[in-house]
Each structure stands twice: as C-alpha cells, then as structure tokens.
Amino acid sequence: MATLVDVAREIARRKLEAPLPRRWSHVRAVAAKAQTVSAAVPPEDRDVLVASAWLHDVGYSPDLVDTGFHSLDGGRWLRREQFDDRIAGLVAHHSCAWLEAEARGLHDVLVAEFPREDSPVADALCFSDMTTGPDGQDFEVLDRLAEIRSRYGPDHLVTRFIIRAEPEMVAAVRRTQQRLTARLPQPM
C-alpha cells in the first residue's frame, strides 16, 4: 500500500518532471533534504514534512496555474484533489508565502482559505526549500536568498518579497538547525 510520501512523490513527478525538469530537480533535492532534517520534527510529523516537501512547488505545474501564485495554486489544487488538509496548508504557506501573497494582493485570499501553521514542520519545510538551489544544489540560507534576488533582478516582485521575508526565513532555518543540534547525542 502506498504511503503518504509515496503518493506525494508520484503527484510531484507527474506534475513537474516533464514540463519543468529544473523545478523537478529542485523538488527532488528539497524532499531529500526534508527527509534528512526530519529529526527536527516530532516523529508523528515526519511524513507530513517529507510529503509537503515533495508537493511544495506543485503549483508551478502549467496545468495547475490559476492565480499565478504557485503556493496558493498548489494548495488549492491539493484541496480540490482531497489531499491532506494540513499538507495543503503547508504548501499554501511554505517559505513565508503569506508575505509574497501580500505583495501580490492575495494575502486575504490565502489566509481565508488556508490556516498558517507555525511549527517545527513549517520551519523544516522552509529550511529544506531555502537551503536548496534551483538545480538541487546545497546552499547556506543567505547565499540562497542572494541567488534568488540575483535571478529575479532588483525590481521584481519576488526580489521585494525575499528582502522582506529574509529575517523570518533565516529564523526558520536557524530554529531547525537548533532543533537538529539539540537531538544529537551529547558527549559525556
């Protein structure tokens, strides 16, 4: 029987692999990283984290685009497909999406449709996304944010969002790193 993670992986593959191979590389690496850092979340939440990582960018799929805001489009599609509500919410709000929604004039829509989760899972999802480059390469969070700003250019909405979201993204990454360190065996 397929697990939640197996189903999420297959959905992401179907929606992203052929039309968006670079995005697919990013998503595969984000999911692998989420699996690696899953010790930062309670055991009962680990599959939710990894499944959310597989699905976090599904809204970029050309056949799912509605508003043009991938977080909201992905969350809405998952909800229509009757996927897990918590995962749909994590996808809709991943990596400080509520701040990008403000810049796009969609904040009220996003928060009305999806609850925002403030948790170790949300932090670990942000960590996994914001330390993984567009081709799946590892980045330190500040380097990843600089890469995004460089790719979009100084006047783009995404750049303005990244500048505004940087403190929260860095904080989520650091909290995840602290949770991982706290779970390491301590020397005697």
C-alpha angles and dihedrals in degrees: 000000000000117000126223089259092049091052092047092049092051093048091050091047093050094047101040115020100078103028098038111023094166091051088047090055090052093048094049091052093045090052092048090050091048089054089050094050095039088108085076091070132058113277093248090058100049096093090047090054095048094043090050090051091053090050103035094103100032088112089073089069107117092230092054100049111121111141095015090241102113097203094056094038091051094047092048093049092049090050092049088051088052092241119161109303094219092054091047088054093047090051092047092052102031120142096005094308090160088071092050088047089058090054090050095047090246102105096106091048093049096048093043092054102037132034113231113234118214102194146114087270093056089046093049091048089052089047091052093048098040095049095049123079129221092268095042097266122145118254137178105242097250090050090049092051090049089050091053092048090049094048094050099036131231100288100045121114090235091055091051089049093049092051090051094043097044097096092051094043092049090047091052091050092048092048090053091049090050092050090051092049091049090056095052116103110263121228116253 
